[in-house]
């Protein structure tokens, strides 16, 4: 099985609105994306949005530079992690370590 990797770069993101805007941009979400937790959960679980690659190709979203957001908004980050963990149409992974 091959994987298509998409990066969600949260560098400079310190609140929910910025997270939603960055998600829309980096993940190339549809214009109808509602920029709230339920809408994010919906798009991350919609196989129609993520099945555009080759047969059997999985989509992996790598979240980079998330630490500042997690520190600035721990409750929001907990919600974001829950939404990421429940995504059923793709895999979400947190990049760990220094400048990765």
Helices and strands as residue ranges (DSSP letters): E 3-9, H 16-26, H 37-44, H 47-50, E 58-64, H 67-72, H 74-86, E 91-94
